[in-house]
């Protein structure tokens, strides 16, 4: 093996096996274990780290917060500040505002795009007023300004709810307040009872107790995160927020130990007392290990997954593999192609690890929402490209895999900005055999259609702009595209039928002309039309490639477009923010089709497109020395 190839693969393996990024805090208090604490949010148990990442991604479109001087803090650090030291968190620039009109309304500097909560406090009333007005406007009638305003209002609302998940935001000493409330609970409840009976009562006790109750009742109704696990005699899903747990004290209850653990952590965090923070955190972890080991273990696994970042690493490897293939086509050094091929295997292994890990965490099939569909489509396309490269050995399989793997990961990253990617599934999507087989099969069909379309794009680009499309390589690509479309037709058809069976079980009818169902049917019909046209020689190689690129348009619309319509049983998320990107993608495909329709005389590879003798396998493409 070429020494350079060996060295490159060694570095890649080292990167692949790198331990997870624990996201150590920027301050003196380590927060790694804090990020692994389990909470209940969005209907599922998840680590504190996931709450931080998912919310910060929605607020800021990033999972870190930039500070002055080029420094930054992790999402974990930011959430700890927000919950335990909000006065500091309010200075962090976590709200992204891009719209110039919205910046003008809020009187914010137009040269910035990230802003702190403190910069928005004077405009909170106006934001709420405008959001109330916009909410009465139909979704499709809202302007870009109105959509941005609603997004900001929702982010601020969520920020405020996260802020009071551990304690009221204006509490100077949370442990001391809890002790006072516990001591006052009995006399306060008696004073309230006496007041209701019209008897004499201690007004000072009554007023102080009422102040506590009002504060905690507001927390009970507003706090975003359920942080208090159920007690020994409660059902496992009986998680409560801090306010709800404290409201039980006047009824004869006591302060839950978990509230006291968090109170100790809060006091230590505010005082920057790392040893005390670690002691309180360790005490809570010990309580969890004894009372809720399953939840602690699940949360720890997801925390590891978040910090190991397998999809991010796979994305980086796909990019490097793509660059190596480009260098291979420039220098024709075989070791570059082999290195790219090896990196592609590593990227697929990392991609597969992430995919399987998510399945284990969710106990669900690999595709449950648009985010997971993007991850799975990329995985299937990479697997197909690796298989084809084994026979082509000219870099085409590698570059198709790298492009689709990278592109689908970017799509998945942007979809993650919509919220929790491991959200609980809707009742109609509850796990069963037909759902699992339907989503996996139909998504394999998507992968194959995109792979065929990308091979077709490279065929046209090589033919029009380079002289590298020899007769042998042209026939090889034609056979590859035709074979992939056969594969795509089979999986798309079977997946559509399985979807009908699932629909019959879930909705009581096999077919209902739902937009998503129509999209799946159009894919099958278009693929059948391609196969028929090529089989009967109604189209030659160029026609096959152009039809495959049209397949990209149809598949993208079936995958994303029907969700944007906002109608039908399959429109689980209205995604108007992706509309522009879908239009740009379709426009690019139309332009490529126009390139493919150029007369043969305009192609730089016009001469070598003579087909070889029937039945002969084309030899590998000739490469310059």
Secondary structure, 3 states (H helix, E strand, C coil): CCHHHHHHHHHHHHHHCCCCCCCCCCCCCCCHHHHCCEEEECCEEEEHHHHHHHHHHHHHCCCEEECHHHCEEEHHHHHHHHHHCHHHHCCCEEEECCCHHHHHHCCCCCCCCEEEHHHCHHHHHHHHHHHHHHHCCCHHHCCHHHHHHHHHHHHHHHHHHHHCCCCCCCCCCHHHHHHHHHHHHHHHHHHHHHHHHCCCCCHHHHHHHHHHHHHHHHHHHHCCCECECCCCCCCCCCCECHHHHHCCHHHCCCCCHHHHHHHHHHHHHHCCCHHHHHHHHHHHHHHHHHHCHHHHHHHHHHHHHHHHCHHHHHHHHHHHHHHHHHHHHHHCCHHHHHHHHHHHHHHHHHHHHHHHHHHHHHCCCCCCCHHHHHHHHHHHHHHHHHHHHHHHCCCHHHHHHHHHHHHHHHHHHHHHHHCCCCCCCCHHHCCCHHHHHHHHHHHHHHHHHHHHHHHHHHHHHHHHHCCCCCHHHHHHHHHHHHHHHHHHHHHHHHHHHHHHHHHHHHHCCCCCCCHHHHHHHHHHHHHHHHHHHHHCCCCCHHHHHHHHHHHHHHHHHHHHHHHHCCCCCCCCCCCHHHHHHHHHHHHHHHHHHHHHCCCHHHCCCCHHHCCCCCCCCCCCCCCCC
